[in-house]
Amino acid sequence: MTQPPAPPTPTRPTTGRRPAAVLIGFMGAGKSTVGRMLADRLGVDFIDTDIELVRRTGRSIPEIFESDGLEGFRTIEANVVTDVLDNHGGVVSLGGGAVTTAGIREALADQRVVYLRVSPDRGYDRVSGTDRPLLGTDDPAARYAELLAERTPVYEAVCTFDVDADPDPDAVADAVVVQLARELM
Ligand code: S3P
């Protein structure tokens, strides 16, 4: 008699909870602000993986870049993000570069992923004057536009849908709610 195929072995421990939505996008897209508003509207918890990473390590992001370099930061980030995706049932926002890690892209494959698409001018306006180690000090505006162009195809490849993130965060959160409702119909 033919045996039924064995169920797949889970590779990561999980609580079986699934985020209501995962927000991705470049620095300045408004992931944290919109994420908090979206969680409010949906009546669920919100977690920002950058804040969670700082909480767990007890170090700021610039400090981690300084001591562990970009690669070290990505390793810590991957651990935090995959753990949060496995255990958080609310809205999750990821750091802008999280999608550059293959393991994170894999973990996002079965999630509802919302790409907040920001224009270079609007996004840079929002981050200028903040401490963003990846933008350097030479010409941060140019570096911002360059990195955004490089990342855009990756965001597009992993998202379930995208939303224009140039308007004010309230309007963006409303647009996400509308689109999520459509996805669930
Ligand atoms: C990064 C974005 C930052 C933070 C880190 C690296 C990136 O997050 O994770 O500085 O590679 O784009 P935000 O997108 O929340 O600013």
Residues whose N, C-alpha, C, O or C-beta is under 5 A from the ligand:
A	BS01	S3P	G25 F26 M27 G28 D50 I61 L94 G95 G96 G97
